Amino acid sequence: MSAASTADPLAPLQERIAKLENQANILSDRGDLDGAVALFKEAESLCLELGNKDGLLRALLSQANILYSRGDLDGAMVLYKEGERLYRELGDKQGLGYRWVARRISFTPAETWTAP
């Protein structure tokens, strides 16, 4: 068997997803949020096509964070809830717990926070 025949045929698409995520993060850091969202949406589409739930989760939550930073709390909440569903589906209890804490902090006025 040759190396080519045993190589993962999805590897080029997985690499494309990683590159899109990296480029989107750079655009976001530069303040180009529209460009970042566009790349995260492209990564989301590829992840859906491949059935890559981990990548889909990253793409959705990255978009949610950008929406949140823009003040689109309703849009962010929709994506955070989808992320929560994926965390449950993937059985990622640690990630789910972290997301609950992050959402509580994000959507709760600071004056109501209490120390654990």
Buried (B, 14 or more C-beta within 10 A) or exposed (E): EEEEEEEEEEEEBBEEBEEBBEBBBEBBEEEBBEBBBBBBBBBBBBBEEBEBBEBBBBBBBBBBBBBBEEEBEEBBBBBBBBBBEBBEEBEBEEBBEEBEEBBEEBEEEEEEEEEE
